[in-house]
């Protein structure tokens, strides 16, 4: 009887861990996008092209907004 209880407990723990990891992956992906956009903005600043800087800044702002939305959704669920 104890073996069945252990197996059930381990299966439940594995399910809880994988569910938590799946939820975090969306925000982690959005955070990675923000980091990538920040690097692109830094490169544009180094090159000094103002139109590229403006474009990269808009893309960074968009990525940040998406991250904020994903993080808010994760907190509410």
C-alpha positions, 0 to 999 in steps of 0.5 A: 500500500505504501508503494502506491502512495509513494507513486501517487505522490511522485506523480502529483509532484511531477505534474505540479512541477511541469505545470509551473514550468509551462506557466513560467516559460511564456514570461521567460520567452517574453523576457528574452525578447526584451533582452534581445531588443535592448541589445539591438537598441544598444547596437543602434546607439553605437552606430549612431543612426537616429532612425534605427535608434527610433525603430529599435526603441519602438520595438523595445517598448512593444516587447516590454508591453508584451512582457508586462501583459504576460507577467500580469496574466501569470500572476492572475492565474 
